[in-house]
């Protein structure tokens, strides 16, 4: 994660979920199938509060657009 963040100049932590425990905790883990997780984006405050959940299996652009809208509307 550090290499990826450094490569792209990201200044926030990234999460790797190799054992899928986070996916299970957030309710996006599927039973074993071709697609192991439901598509969802979580906007999380620095205090670790989930402020928005974006779900769409087919409209991927909706995730980025809505997440940016939420982030831009929050106080700096």
C-alpha positions as CSV (number, residue, x, y, z in Angstrom):
1,X,0.0,0.0,0.0
2,X,2.8,2.4,0.8
3,X,4.4,1.9,-2.6
4,X,1.1,2.5,-4.4
5,X,0.4,5.6,-2.2
6,X,3.9,7.0,-2.8
7,X,3.6,6.3,-6.6
8,X,0.4,8.3,-6.9
9,X,1.1,10.9,-4.2
10,X,-1.7,9.9,-2.0
11,X,-1.7,11.4,1.5
12,X,-4.3,9.2,3.1
13,X,-4.1,5.6,4.4
14,X,-5.1,2.7,2.1
15,X,-6.7,-0.5,3.2
16,X,-5.8,-4.0,2.1
17,X,-8.3,-6.7,3.0
18,X,-6.6,-10.0,2.1
19,X,-8.8,-12.1,4.4
20,X,-12.0,-10.2,3.5
21,X,-12.8,-9.5,7.2
22,X,-13.4,-5.8,6.5
23,X,-15.7,-6.7,3.6
24,X,-17.6,-8.9,5.9
25,X,-17.8,-6.3,8.7
26,X,-19.1,-3.7,6.2
27,X,-21.7,-6.1,4.7
28,X,-20.2,-6.3,1.2
29,X,-18.8,-9.8,1.3
30,X,-20.6,-12.3,-1.0
31,X,-20.7,-16.0,-0.7
32,X,-17.9,-17.6,-2.9
33,X,-18.7,-16.5,-6.4
34,X,-16.8,-15.0,-9.4
35,X,-17.4,-11.5,-7.8
36,X,-16.4,-11.9,-4.1
37,X,-17.6,-8.5,-2.9
38,X,-20.5,-6.3,-3.6
39,X,-19.5,-3.0,-5.2
40,X,-19.6,-0.2,-2.5
41,X,-17.7,3.0,-1.7
42,X,-17.5,4.2,1.9
43,X,-16.6,7.8,2.7
44,X,-15.1,7.8,6.1
45,X,-14.2,10.8,8.3
46,X,-10.8,11.1,10.0
47,X,-12.5,10.1,13.2
48,X,-13.5,6.8,11.4
49,X,-17.2,7.7,11.2
50,X,-18.9,6.4,8.0
51,X,-20.5,9.5,6.5
52,X,-21.7,8.0,3.2
53,X,-22.2,4.6,1.6
54,X,-22.5,4.5,-2.2
55,X,-23.8,1.3,-3.7
56,X,-24.2,0.4,-7.3
57,X,-23.3,-2.8,-9.1
58,X,-23.6,-1.3,-12.5
59,X,-22.9,2.4,-12.4
60,X,-19.2,2.6,-11.4
61,X,-18.9,6.3,-12.3
62,X,-21.6,7.0,-9.7
63,X,-19.2,5.9,-6.9
64,X,-16.6,8.5,-7.8
65,X,-19.0,11.3,-8.6
66,X,-21.0,10.9,-5.4
67,X,-17.9,10.4,-3.2
68,X,-16.4,13.6,-4.5
69,X,-19.6,15.4,-4.0
70,X,-19.8,14.3,-0.4
71,X,-16.1,15.2,0.2
72,X,-16.4,18.6,-1.4
73,X,-19.5,19.4,0.7
74,X,-17.7,18.7,4.0
75,X,-16.0,21.4,6.0
76,X,-12.2,21.6,5.4
